[in-house]
Amino acid sequence: MKKIYLIFALATLMVTSSCYTTRTAGNSGKVPPGQAKKRVGAKSAKPFAPGQRKK
């Protein structure tokens, strides 16, 4: 019976730990357009500004 509990606990641990996702700070709105421009090395910050994106 202890083996079943151990396997269940291990499986639960593996499932819950694999759901962790990392977030990048690219164009997610967390970084100002000027800072995103500097990271990419672009000459203009216009493509990174939310109001300037093409639909």
N, C-alpha and C positions, 0 to 999 in steps of 0.2 A: 504494500500500500504506500510506503514511503517513496518508492520509485515512481509511482504515478504522480504523486504530489511534486516531486523533484522535476520530472519531465514537464509537467504542466507549468510550474513556476519558471523554468528555463524558457519554454516556448512563449510564455507571456512576456518575459523580459526581452526576448528577441523581437517580438512583434512591436512592443511599445517603443523600443529604442530605435527601430528602423524608421519610425514615422517623423523623425526630426529632419526639418528642411532648413537649409541656409538661405538667407536672402542676400542678394547682391544689391549694391547701391548704384547701379548704372543709371537708367532713366526711370527709376521707380518713383520719382517725385521726392525722394529724400535728400537729393543732392541739388544744390542750385545749378542753373544752366551754365554759369561761368566755371564752376568747379568741374562739371562733367566735361566741358570743353577742354579744360587743362589736362584731364586724365587721358582723353582720347588723342589730344594733340591737334584738334581741328582749329581752323582759323576763325570760325564764327560760332557763337553760342546759339544762334537762331534755331538750328534743328533740335536743340535740347530743351527749348522753352515750350511749355505746355500749350500756349496759345498760338504757337507758330507751326505746329505739326500739321502735315497734310492729311486729309481724310481719306 
